[in-house]
Amino acid sequence: MRAIVKRTCFTSRLADAKLPPHVLDLGVRRTGAGRVRQPPPGAGLSVEPAPVASPTVDAAWLARRASSRVRSLFDPSNRALFVELVRTCFKITDHNSIGGALWSLLAPFAMLTALYLVFRERFGEELQAYPLYLLLGIAFVTFFSITTRQLIAILFVNRALMLNTTVPRETVILSQVAFHGYKLAVELVLCALLAVHFGTFSWASMVGVLPLLAAFFALVTGVGMLGAVVHSFARDIEHIWTLVAHLLMFVTPVFYGLESLSAPARFVIYWLNPLTPFLVALRGLFIGPPAHPAVYLHAMAIGFGVLLAGYAAFLAAEGAALERT
């Protein structure tokens, strides 16, 4: 009874007292009956964290971020990781396979045989070293189609690896390019042997192949990065790109020459298809005569320009893209 009286007296005194502002701010309020309603535990005491301002995505920010990320690619630990990822790609591809890497070379030569038998009489007479002409086109278009299709889905396939580890995302992307680039290199060696057979091989020309290949790898990587970002927000890009990959064999001068086309068709095939300048320049080095220097500059500008645009888009949207994947 005494405790009840004390509690009542204390409540009535608290009701008659003027509450200081800081108590009112904590959620204590007078009620009409002269009672005081206590706030629930923790009410008014939680402090809202200040919102973290996202960095402004501008050219300077992209340049700093790209410079830092590119420098990290040359760390010894990252180089070892890159080699291990490429080795893993080979192990996965050749797992439980008797033929191994030979199967990846069978498809281009099967395509070469089919196209040669079908178009030999139509285009083989006017195009020098027609089997070599065909193999160069098939190798480049096949590499572009397969590698870009792999890169488009790379964020989706490797989401757990990229989110839960410190593996540089560029390393994962470049390992796929290197894996397929190894097959392209083998096919180009076979093209060089064919050039020796047809008498068009030149060591000086082979030196010019290296910067052209670097620009072509840049083109493939840039297109793959752009496609990977778009694929995270719209999966339809995968189906669209599969259709585009099938059409590339026909809208690229693989089995025909640009001279056999009308002027409007030649303009569209050369200026709207980024693969055409690479093929024209490459065939000039392997078969001859050498293409105009403007063709080489055009191919270089396309390759490195697409890489810069693709990498900038990737850096700006990679976080949101991985969350949406």
C-alpha positions in Angstrom: 0.0 0.0 0.0 2.8 2.4 0.9 4.5 1.7 -2.4 1.3 2.4 -4.3 0.9 5.7 -2.5 4.5 6.7 -3.3 4.1 5.8 -7.0 0.9 7.9 -7.2 2.4 10.9 -5.5 5.4 10.7 -7.8 3.2 10.5 -10.9 1.1 13.5 -9.8 4.2 15.6 -9.1 5.6 14.7 -12.5 2.3 15.7 -14.1 2.3 19.1 -12.3 5.9 19.8 -13.2 6.9 21.6 -16.3 8.8 19.1 -18.4 12.0 20.4 -19.9 12.2 20.6 -23.7 14.8 17.8 -24.1 12.4 15.4 -22.3 9.6 16.4 -24.6 11.9 15.8 -27.5 12.4 12.2 -26.4 8.8 11.5 -26.8 7.4 12.1 -23.3 4.0 13.8 -23.7 1.3 15.0 -21.3 -2.1 13.4 -21.6 -5.4 14.9 -21.0 -5.8 13.1 -17.6 -2.6 14.6 -16.2 -0.7 11.4 -16.8 2.6 11.1 -18.6 2.9 8.7 -21.5 6.3 7.2 -21.7 7.9 6.5 -25.1 8.5 3.0 -26.1 12.0 1.7 -25.5 14.5 3.4 -27.8 12.0 5.8 -29.2 13.6 9.2 -30.0 17.0 7.9 -29.1 18.0 6.4 -32.4 20.2 8.6 -34.5 19.6 8.5 -38.2 22.9 8.0 -40.0 23.9 10.7 -42.3 23.4 9.7 -45.9 26.6 8.9 -47.7 27.0 11.0 -50.8 27.7 9.0 -53.9 30.7 10.1 -55.9 30.0 12.3 -58.8 30.5 10.4 -62.0 32.3 12.7 -64.3 35.3 12.4 -66.7 37.8 13.2 -63.9 36.3 10.6 -61.6 36.3 8.0 -64.3 39.9 8.7 -65.2 41.1 8.4 -61.6 39.1 5.2 -61.1 40.3 3.7 -64.4 43.9 4.6 -63.7 43.8 2.9 -60.2 42.1 -0.2 -61.5 44.5 -0.6 -64.5 47.5 -0.2 -62.2 46.2 -3.0 -60.0 46.1 -5.4 -63.0 49.9 -5.4 -63.1 50.4 -6.5 -59.5 52.2 -9.9 -59.3 49.4 -11.4 -57.4 46.9 -10.3 -60.0 49.0 -11.7 -62.8 49.1 -15.1 -61.1 45.3 -14.9 -60.6 44.9 -14.1 -64.3 46.9 -17.1 -65.3 45.0 -19.4 -63.0 41.6 -18.1 -64.3 42.7 -18.8 -67.9 44.0 -22.3 -66.9 40.6 -22.9 -65.2 38.8 -22.0 -68.5 40.8 -24.6 -70.4 40.2 -27.3 -67.7 36.4 -26.6 -67.7 36.2 -26.6 -71.5 38.3 -29.8 -72.0 36.8 -31.7 -69.0 35.9 -35.3 -70.0 36.8 -34.5 -73.6 39.1 -36.8 -75.7 39.7 -34.3 -78.5 40.2 -31.4 -76.2 41.1 -28.1 -77.9 40.9 -29.8 -81.3 37.1 -29.6 -81.2 37.3 -25.8 -81.1 39.4 -25.9 -84.3 37.1 -28.3 -86.1 34.2 -25.8 -86.5 36.2 -23.1 -88.4 37.6 -25.8 -90.8 34.2 -27.3 -91.3 32.8 -23.8 -92.2 35.8 -23.2 -94.4 35.2 -26.4 -96.4 31.5 -25.7 -96.8 32.0 -22.1 -97.9 34.8 -23.0 -100.3 32.8 -25.7 -102.0 29.7 -23.4 -102.4 31.3 -20.1 -103.4 34.5 -21.2 -105.1 33.1 -20.8 -108.6 31.4 -17.5 -107.8 34.1 -15.7 -105.9 37.1 -18.0 -105.9 38.3 -16.8 -109.3 38.4 -13.1 -108.5 39.8 -13.3 -105.0 43.5 -14.3 -104.6 44.3 -17.2 -102.2 40.6 -17.9 -101.6 41.0 -20.5 -98.9 43.2 -18.1 -96.9 40.7 -15.3 -97.6 37.9 -17.5 -96.2 39.8 -18.7 -93.1 40.8 -15.1 -92.0 37.2 -14.0 -92.2 35.8 -17.1 -90.4 38.4 -16.8 -87.6 37.8 -13.2 -86.9 34.0 -13.3 -87.1 33.8 -16.5 -85.0 36.1 -15.1 -82.3 34.1 -11.8 -82.1 30.7 -13.6 -81.9 31.7 -16.3 -79.3 33.7 -14.0 -77.1 31.2 -11.1 -76.9 28.4 -13.6 -76.2 30.5 -14.9 -73.2 31.3 -11.4 -72.0 27.7 -10.2 -72.1 26.6 -12.7 -69.4 29.8 -12.5 -67.4 28.3 -10.4 -64.6 25.4 -12.8 -64.2 27.6 -16.0 -64.3 30.3 -14.6 -62.0 28.1 -12.5 -59.7 29.1 -14.4 -56.5 32.8 -14.2 -57.3 32.7 -10.5 -58.0 30.6 -9.5 -55.0 32.0 -11.8 -52.3 35.7 -11.7 -53.2 38.4 -9.1 -53.9 39.1 -10.5 -57.4 39.4 -7.6 -59.8 36.5 -7.7 -62.1 38.6 -6.7 -65.1 40.7 -9.8 -64.5 37.7 -12.0 -64.9 36.8 -10.3 -68.1 40.3 -10.4 -69.5 40.7 -14.0 -68.7 37.8 -14.8 -71.0 39.2 -12.7 -73.8 42.6 -14.4 -73.4 41.1 -17.9 -73.4 39.3 -17.3 -76.7 42.2 -15.2 -78.0 44.5 -18.3 -77.6 42.3 -20.1 -80.1 42.3 -17.2 -82.5 46.1 -17.1 -82.3 46.3 -20.8 -83.3 44.1 -20.1 -86.3 46.2 -17.2 -87.3 49.3 -19.4 -87.2 47.5 -21.8 -89.6 46.7 -18.7 -91.8 50.4 -17.8 -91.8 51.2 -21.4 -93.0 48.6 -21.0 -95.8 50.2 -17.7 -96.7 53.6 -19.5 -97.0 51.9 -22.0 -99.3 50.4 -19.4 -101.5 53.6 -17.3 -101.6 52.1 -14.2 -99.9 53.9 -14.5 -96.5 56.1 -11.6 -95.3 57.7 -11.1 -91.9 57.4 -7.3 -92.3 53.6 -7.7 -92.7 53.4 -10.0 -89.7 54.8 -7.1 -87.6 51.9 -5.0 -88.6 49.5 -7.7 -87.5 50.3 -7.2 -83.8 48.9 -3.7 -83.3 45.9 -4.7 -85.4 45.2 -7.6 -83.1 45.6 -5.4 -80.1 42.9 -3.0 -81.5 40.7 -6.0 -82.3 40.9 -7.4 -78.8 40.1 -3.9 -77.5 37.0 -3.8 -79.7 35.8 -7.2 -78.4 36.5 -6.2 -74.7 34.7 -2.9 -75.1 31.6 -4.4 -76.7 31.6 -7.1 -74.1 31.7 -4.6 -71.2 28.9 -2.6 -72.8 26.8 -5.7 -73.3 27.4 -6.9 -69.7 26.1 -3.7 -68.3 23.0 -3.7 -70.6 22.4 -7.4 -69.9 22.1 -6.7 -66.1 19.1 -4.4 -66.8 17.6 -6.1 -69.9 18.2 -9.8 -70.5 16.8 -9.4 -74.0 20.2 -8.2 -75.2 21.4 -11.8 -75.0 18.8 -13.0 -77.5 19.3 -9.9 -79.7 23.1 -10.5 -79.7 22.7 -14.1 -80.7 20.7 -13.0 -83.7 23.3 -10.4 -84.6 26.1 -13.0 -84.3 24.4 -15.2 -86.8 24.0 -12.3 -89.2 27.6 -11.2 -88.9 28.7 -14.1 -91.2 26.7 -12.6 -94.0 27.0 -8.8 -93.5 30.8 -9.1 -93.1 32.9 -9.8 -96.2 33.8 -13.3 -95.2 33.2 -15.2 -98.5 32.8 -12.3 -100.9 34.8 -9.1 -101.7 33.7 -5.5 -101.3 34.3 -4.9 -105.0 31.5 -7.3 -105.9 28.9 -5.2 -104.1 27.0 -2.1 -105.3 28.2 1.3 -104.1 25.4 1.7 -101.4 25.9 -1.9 -100.1 29.7 -1.3 -100.0 29.2 1.9 -98.0 26.9 0.1 -95.4 29.1 -2.9 -95.1 32.3 -0.9 -94.6 31.2 2.0 -92.5 28.4 0.4 -90.3 30.1 -2.9 -89.7 33.1 -2.5 -87.3 34.6 -5.8 -88.3 35.1 -4.9 -92.0 38.0 -2.5 -91.6 39.9 -5.1 -89.5 39.3 -7.8 -92.2 40.4 -5.5 -95.0 43.5 -4.5 -93.2 44.4 -8.0 -92.1 43.9 -9.5 -95.5 46.2 -6.8 -96.9 48.9 -8.1 -94.6 48.4 -11.8 -95.2 47.4 -11.8 -98.9 48.2 -8.4 -100.3 48.2 -5.9 -101.7 48.5 -3.8 -98.5 45.4 -1.7 -97.6 45.4 2.0 -97.5 46.9 3.5 -94.3 43.6 5.1 -93.6 42.0 1.6 -93.3 44.5 0.8 -90.5 43.8 4.1 -88.7 40.1 3.5 -89.0 40.4 0.0 -87.5 42.6 1.3 -84.6 40.2 4.2 -83.9 37.2 1.8 -83.8 39.0 -0.7 -81.5 40.4 1.6 -78.9 37.5 4.0 -79.0 35.0 1.3 -78.3 37.2 0.0 -75.4 37.3 3.5 -73.8 33.5 3.9 -74.1 32.8 0.4 -72.9 35.1 0.6 -69.9 33.7 4.0 -68.9 30.2 2.6 -69.0 31.3 -0.4 -67.0 33.0 1.7 -64.3 30.1 4.0 -63.9 27.4 1.3 -63.7 29.1 -1.9 -62.4 27.7 -1.5 -58.9 24.1 -1.0 -60.0 24.5 -3.7 -62.6 25.7 -6.3 -60.1 22.8 -5.5 -57.8 20.3 -5.9 -60.6 21.9 -9.2 -61.9 
